[in-house]
Amino acid sequence: MCAQNHRFLKFHKLRSCFKSTLPILSWKQFDNVRDCMQFTRDKNGLAFNFSPPELQKARSCEVLGCPEVHNSTTFVFDPSYDYYSAYGDFNSTANATCLRSVGLFQVVQEKMNYSSAARRCQDLGGDLADILTEARTNALAALLKSLPNWYKGAYVGLDDITVEGSFETPMGDFLQCSRFRAWAVGHPRPGRRKEDCVMLDVEKTWRALNCKIKLDFICEFYPTPPDNTLNEFKYQNCSLVKSKKKKQECETNNELFELYNSSTRIDQCALMNDFEF
């Protein structure tokens, strides 16, 4: 029961010849991107800039606590780096707030019952926010200060709907497997069997309440791959292609592949971005 569903972040190259100028958590020199990926996980990063080894950058791997989101002004052209992130869908995270090394979240100011709030979060590309650690509870409570209500509280992802008294998150992690608790005094209240859902308030406390009550809620965005695969020039065996049109496309691709490999990095960047944007 207590096997925690810790996420193994998968990172995706989202832009060639671009880097994020968001604050760097840590940096190191690596000759390959896989080592940089693991270093980013070790440092609880959510994205990173990587410089190809042929450029011999001392800071080839720059770990970022927050990823870029839609219409960011901290995303800049830089031929020395490529940008990788666990969050590939820029559009779905347009209104997200990053909690460094934790994830992307959105406080939705629409009063809904618990099940409707969960569906709304799923439509946005995530689910109700996980609060099973002190860091998450404290950081998410701080987000609630933006609410206009006199009592600042919102639904989060914790309930005992399935089994009375056994609270779990949308990811299937059980509260009984965690040492951290932030219950308000008297909660969950004995004998209140209909109080199956949990809200977080600005005082960093959890309260169990009836799931039919309508509240604002906090969504957590799940890491996702990009919708469109980044164009990378790769050699193809055109002799196996039967269609005349497809064969021409294949041969054109191979010409671009040869041009790309014989170009300087700055020219490679120009080629990549001509095809990406």
N, C-alpha and C positions, 0 to 999 in steps of 0.2 A: 504493500500500500504506500510505503514511504519512499518509493523511487521517484525522486524529484525530476520534473520535466525541464531540466536546464537546457536552454537553447544553445545549440552550437551554431554560432553565427557564420553564415556563408557570405563571402564578400564577392562583389561583381565589379568588373571594370566598367564604369559608366561613361568616362570621357578620356580620350587620349589627348595629351598635351594641355591638360588643364589641371589645376590644383585648387584645393580649398585653402583659404587664408584664415579659417576658424582657428581658435586656440589649440596648440599642440600639447597633448598630454605627455608624450615621450618621443624620442627618436633614436635611431640606430642605423648602422650601415649594414645592408644585406645585399648579397649578389643575386638573390632570386625572390620572386614575389611570394612564394609559399611561406618562406621564413618570415617575411613581413606580415603576412596574414596571421600566423600563429603568435607573433609578437604583439600584434594588435589585440588579439583575444586575451593574451596574458595581461595586458595593460587595461583591459575593459574598454577598449576603443570601439567605436561604432562605424568608423570609416578611416581611410588612410590615403596619403599621397605616396606614390612609389616612383623612384627614378630608375630607369633601366640601367643595368650594371655598366654598359659601355660608356655612360656619361661620368662614371666614377665620382658620384656625389658622396660626400662624407655623411650627409643626412639623407640617405636614399629612402629610408622608411620613416614617415612622419605620422604618428598615431593621433587621431582626432577623437575627442570625447563626444562630439556631435557631428551628424552627417549634414550635408547640404540638403535644402528643401527647395520647393518651387520658387522661382524668381529671386533667388538669393543674390545679394550683392557681394558676397565673399568668395565667389567662384570665379577664378580668373584664368586667362590663357597663360600657360607657362610651358614652353617646349621641353623643359627638363623633367617634367613629371606627368604621370597618369593618375587619375582619381578613381578610387575603389570605395564602395559603400555596401553595407548590409541592407540599405533601404533603397531599392531600385526604382520605385514608383514616385517620381517627383510630384506628380499631380495630386495623388491621394494625400500627400503630407503638406499640402499648401498652407493649411491653417494649424499645423502642428507646433507644439512647444517642445524643445529638447531639454531633457534633464540629463546632464552630462554623465556619460558612462552607464546610463540607465535605459533610456529609450526616448521615443517620440510619443507625445500625448496631446490630447485636445479636451478642454473643458467645454462640453456642449450645453449651452444655456437654452435647453428646450425641456420643459417639464414632461416627463414620461414615467410610466410604471417600469418596473425592473426588466421585464421581458422585452418590452418595446425599446428600452434603452440599449439592451444587449443587441437587439437586431439592428438598431441604428448604427452602433459601433461596427458591427459586422459588415454593414453596407459601406462603411467608410474604409474598410480594409483592416479591421482589428477586432477588438473585443473590449469589454469593460476592464479597467486597469487592475493589475495585480498589486496588492498592498502587503504582501507577506514578509517584507523586511522593514526594519526601522528606517532605512534610508529612503525607501519608496514612500512609506507613509508620511514621513516628514516633508519630503520634496513635493508630493502631490497635495498635501494640505496647504502648502504655501501657494500653490496655483489657485486655490479656492478664494484667495483674497480678492481676486478680480470680480467675483460674483457681486451683483448689486443687492442681493437679498440681505435682510438684517441678520438672518441666521444662515451662515455660509456652510452648506453641506451638499454632498453629491453621492450618487450611487457609484460603487466600485465593484470589482469582480470578486465577490466572496459571498457564498450563500450555502444554506443547508437544505435546499429544495429536494434533493434526491434522497438523502437520509437525514432524518431529524437529529440535530446535534453534531453532525459531521460536516463542518464547513469546508468547502473546496473552491478553487479558482476555476476560471474558464479553461485553463491549461490542464486541469485535473490534479493540481497540487493540493494536498490536504493540510488544513491548519494544524491538525494534531501532530504533523511531522515537522512543524516549525516551532522554535523556542520563543519567537517574538509574539507579543500580544499588545494591542492598544485599545482594549475595550474601555468604554466609558464606565463609570461606577454603576454596578448592577446589571451590566449587559454581558452576554445576552440574558434577558430577563426570564427567570424560571416560570414555566407554565404558559408562556406566550408562544404557543406552537405555530401560530401564523406569522410570527416575526422571523421569516426565513432569509431575508436579504439584508445586506450591510451597506451603510453609508459611512463616508468619511467626512469629518467636519474640520473647520479651520484650526481647531484646537488640537489637531493630530490624534483624535480619538475615533474609534469605531463604534457604531450603534446599530443594533439589529432592529429591523422594523418590518411592517407588513409590506410585501412586494407590490401591492396595488397602489401604494402611495406614489404620487407623481413628484419627481425631483429632477434637478439637473444631474448630469453624470459625466464621468471622466472616461474617455476612450484611450486605449493604448494601441498604437499602430504596430502591426507585425512586420518584421523584416521580410522583404519580398524581392524576387529578382526583377530586373527591368522587363517591361512589356516588349521592347524591341532589342534584339541582340546587337551589340556594338559591332559595326563593320570592321573586320580584320582581313587583310589580304592574305589568302592562303593558296598554295599551288593545288591545282586540280588536274586529274588525269583525263584529258579531253578525248582520248582514243576510245573510251567506253561510252561516250555520249552519242546517241543515234540521231536525235533530232537536229536538223541543220541549224535552227534558231538557237537551240540550247548550246550547240557546239560553238557557235559564234560568241555567245555570251561567255562560255568557258575560256575560249582563247583570249578574249578581251580581259577577263579576270587575270589570266596568267601574265599578260603583258603588264597589267597594273602591278601584279606581284613582283615582277622583275624590276619595274621602275621604282617601286617602293624600297626594295632591298638594296638598290644601288644609290639611293638618295641619302642626303644628310638628314639628320634628325629634324631640322627646321622644315625641310621640304617634305619629310614624312608627315609632319604635323599638318602641313597645308593640304596634303593629299587626304589624310584621314578626316579632317574637318570639312573638306569639300563634300565628302560622301556621308558625313554624319548629320549635317544640318541642312 
